[in-house]
Amino acid sequence: MRFFSYLSSFINNWRDYPAEENTILGNRYTVQQRIGEGSYGILYKCMDQQSGDVVAVKQSRPSKGDYA
C-alpha cells in the first residue's frame, strides 16, 4: 500500500515539470523559454503561431487540479 502512495506522489510531481523549448501549448503557442514558476503555475515566453506575437503564457500545474 505504501508503494502505491509513493508512486502516486511521484507521478503528480513528474507531471509538473516545465515544458521544454519548442513545445506547443494549447495547439497555438510555441515555448521559447521559461520565465518563472510558482506553486500553482509556470510562466513561459511563447510565440503565438497565429499572429506571430511574442506573448506570456501561464500554464497551471496539473497536480493542482481544476482549481489552479
C-alpha positions in Angstrom: 0.0 0.0 0.0 2.8 2.4 0.8 4.4 1.8 -2.6 1.2 3.0 -4.3 1.1 6.1 -2.3 4.8 6.8 -3.2 4.1 6.1 -6.9 1.0 8.4 -6.9 3.1 11.2 -5.4 5.9 10.6 -7.9 3.6 10.8 -10.9 1.9 14.0 -9.6 5.3 15.7 -9.2 6.6 14.4 -12.6 3.6 15.9 -14.4 4.6 19.4 -13.1 8.0 19.5 -14.8 8.3 22.6 -17.1 7.7 22.2 -20.8 10.8 22.2 -23.0 11.6 24.7 -25.6 9.7 24.3 -28.9 6.8 22.6 -27.1 3.4 23.6 -28.4 0.9 24.7 -25.7 -2.8 24.9 -26.4 -2.2 24.0 -30.1 -1.1 27.6 -30.6 1.9 28.8 -28.6 5.5 27.7 -29.1 7.5 27.8 -25.9 10.7 29.9 -26.3 11.8 29.9 -22.7 10.6 29.5 -19.1 10.2 32.9 -17.4 9.3 31.7 -13.9 7.2 29.4 -11.8 5.2 29.3 -8.6 3.3 26.8 -6.6 0.2 26.9 -9.0 1.7 27.5 -12.4 4.6 28.0 -14.8 5.1 31.1 -16.9 6.6 30.9 -20.4 7.7 33.3 -23.1 6.0 32.0 -26.2 5.5 32.7 -29.9 1.8 32.9 -30.9 1.7 30.8 -34.1 -1.4 32.6 -35.4 -0.3 36.2 -35.0 3.5 35.9 -34.7 3.5 37.9 -31.5 5.6 37.2 -28.5 3.4 36.5 -25.5 3.5 35.3 -21.9 1.6 32.1 -21.3 0.8 30.7 -17.8 0.3 27.0 -17.6 -1.5 25.7 -14.5 0.3 22.8 -12.7 -1.6 19.6 -13.5 -1.2 18.3 -9.9 -3.2 21.3 -8.6 -6.3 20.0 -10.3 -9.1 22.1 -11.8 -8.8 24.8 -9.1 -5.5 26.3 -10.1 
